[in-house]
Amino acid sequence: MSQVANKSLEIAARYMGGRGESFIKRQCNAHLNISMDSLSPKHIPELAKWVGISAGLIMDKAKVERFKKEISSLREETISDEEAWESMFTRR
């Protein structure tokens, strides 16, 4: 499973408990048309959008905004991690 998927699951678990994994899987499958294992930084904006829409049906607005913001922050965090990893193996 990708780093992005793992971090998404951690965030979802904080907001949704045991339903977090199935929630993220459903967003990936139904709206992003990918498996959760394929989740990458490029998918984060779209995932965050659908987290906001779908979680908004079952949670209060303030909680949804925090959830969506945390998911959105994964893009920058994971891109930075990937760039650091790649720079370790790139000749300069």
N, C-alpha and C positions, 0 to 999 in steps of 0.2 A: 504494500500500500504506500502511496506517495506521502511525502512529508505534509503536503497541503491537506490531503485527506485526513491524516492523523490529527493535525491541528484543528481542522474543521470539526471533527468528532469531539475533541476535547471541549471546544467552545459550545457545541450543541448540547453536550451532556450537562454543562453548567446551567443552561437555560431550560432544558427539557428532560433532564434525568435520563432514564432508560429508554425514552423514546427518541433521543437525539440521533442515534445511528440510523434508525429507519427514516427519520425526517430528512437527513442529509442525503441518504441513498435515493429517496423519492425525488428530491429536488434535482439531483444529478440525472436520474433516469428520465423523469417526466419533462423537465424543462431544459436541461443542458444536452440531453441525448447522449450521455456518456455514462460509463460505469463510475462508481465512486473511486475505484482504484486508479482511474485515468485523470482524476482531478489534478490540475496544475495551476500555477499562478495566473495564467491567461484566462482561466475560467472564473476567477474570484469575482470580478465585477458582476457577471451574470448570476452567479450563485448568491451573492449578497442581495441583488435585486429580488430574487425569488424567495430568499429567506425572509425579506421584509414583507413581501406579499403574503406568503403562506403562513408565516408565524403570526402575522397581523390578524388572521382569522381566529386565532385561539389565545392570543396574549394581549396584555395591555400595551398601548402605544409606546410608553417609555421603555419598557422591557424589550420590545421589538427593535427599537432604535439602537439600544445598547448591543443587542445580539447582531444586528446588521453591521454596526460599526466594527465590532470585533472581527467578524468574517471579512469585511473589507480590508482591515489592517493586515490580513495574511498576505495580500499581494505584495506589499512592500517588504514585509518581513521575510517571506520565502524567496523573493527575488534577490534580496541582499545575501541570504544564506547561499543560494545557488551561485551568485557571482563570486563570493568568497571561496567556495569550493572549486570553481573553475579556475580562479586565479592561482590556486595552488599548483595546478598542472599545466598552466600556460606559460610558455617561454616568452620572455620579454627581451 
